[in-house]
Amino acid sequence: MSALQTAFAAALSVILVLVTAFTTFTVRSVIVARDSAARTGWVSRIGRASDRDTQRWAFVAHRTTGMAVFAFLLLHIVDVGLYAISPAWFDDVHALYSTSALRVFECLLLYAILFHALNGVRLIVLDLVDIGSRTAQRILTVCVILTLLLGTAASIVILRPVAI
């Protein structure tokens, strides 16, 4: 592994640690704030207690996937920008993407992008249309199912060269 590939892998590792720390902080804050949030008015708009919990965890997942996509986007801008400096450096770093570890990472990133995009559309619908909590729950279920189906189908394509 070249020095540039090592630097890229280290930057990716730092991003994964930061996203994990962000996720841990967000989950912890939701668990701690659960009792205090139940006393405020906005929670009553969401619906039953189980619906509130589902919506709350969808919120956590949306924040986490958004942070993960944003963090990788920053690294991706740097990695694509290497082409302007040296096409050889660009090729060197992009050779990492054919490894099995980076292909698994790409699959996880794809799941994050899919969920974040589909849930974002769901949130826009919730903001624009007055639908009940049961319909909101069904739309969230559809978002999760579509994420799993599309992500799994695309992951098969992404991982196929490694499996051969």
N, C-alpha and C positions, 0 to 999 in steps of 0.2 A: 504494500500500500504506500503510495507516494505521500509526501508531506502535505500536499494540497488536499488529497483525499482524507487524510487524517484530520486536518483542520475542519473540513466539511462534516465529517462524522462527529467531531467534537461539538461543533455548532449545533448539529441536529440533536445530539444528546442533551445539550444545555436547553434547547427548546423543549424537548420532551420532559425534562425535569421541571421547567417553568410551568408548562401546561399541567403537569401532575400536581404541582404545588398550588396552582390556581384552582384546579378542580377540588383538591382537598379543602382549601379555604372556603370555596363556595358551598360545598356540601356541608361542611361544619357550620357555616353561618346559617344555612337553611335549617339544620337540625336544632341549633340553639334558638333561632328566631321563631320556631314553629309555634310555641305558646304565645309569644307576644304578638305575632302576626294574626293569630286567631281572634284577638280582641279588637283588631282594627276593621274598618268598614269594607276595604277592598276585598277581603277574603270572602265575605258573605255574598259577593257578586258571582263568585266562581261556582258555588253549588255545594253539594254534599261534602262531607269530610273526605271521603275516598276520592272524589273528583278533585278536591283542593290539593290533596297529596299528589295525585297524578299530574295536575297542572303545575304544581311546584317543581316536581322533578323534571318535567318537560322544560321548565324555565332554566333549571340548572344545566340540563343537557344542552340547551340552546346557547347558553353563555359559554359553556365549556367548548363546544364544537366551534363556536365563533372565535374564541381565543386560539384554539388549535389551528384553525384555518388561517387566521391572521398571522400567527407566529411563523407558520410554514411559508406563507406568502412573502414575508420579509426575507427569509432565507432563500427562497426561490428567486427573488429579484437580484440578490447578490450572486447567486449561482448562474443565472442567465447573463448578468452583467459581466461575468468573466469573459464572455465571448469578445466583448469590446477590447479587453486588455490583451487576451491571448486565446486564439481558438484552440491551441493545444491544452491550455489549462481547463477550458470549457469541456473538451473531450475527456480529459483526465477525471474531472469531477463527475461527469455524466456516465462514466464507466461504472460508477458505484450503483447507479439505478438498475443495473442488470443483476445485481446480487439478490439473493433470496431475502435477506433481511430488509433491504430497501423496498423490495416488491411487496412484502407484508406491510411495511409502513405505508406504502402507497394505497394499499387496500383499506387500511384504517383511515387514512386521510380521505379517501373516497366516501366511506361511510359517514364521516364527519361532515363533508361537504353536502352530501345528499340530505342528511337529517337537517342540517342547518338551513338549507334552501327550502325544503318542503315545510319545515316547521315555520320558517319565515313567512311563507305564503299563507299558512294556517293563521298566523298571528295577524296578518293583514286582513284576512277574511273576518276574524273575530273583531277587529277594530272597525271595519266598515259595515258589517251586518250584525244585527241583534239576533243572535241564535242562542238557544238554550244550552245549558251545561251538558245535557246528554248528547246533543249534536256536536258540541265542541270536543267532547270525549271521543266520539266516533271519528271525527276528522283527525284527531291526534293518533288514533289507532291506525287509520289509513296511512298517515305519514310514516309511522313506524314500520308498517308492513311494506310499503313501497320502498323505504330505505333498505330494509333487509333483502327484498327481492332484487332490486336494481343493483345494490351493492354486492350481493352474492354472485349475480350473473357477471358483473364487470370484474369481480375478483377472480373468477374462473379464467377470464381472458388474460388478466394481468399476471396471474401465477402460472399459466400454462407453460411458458418457456422454462421456468424453473423446474417444473414437474417432469419435463421430458428428459 
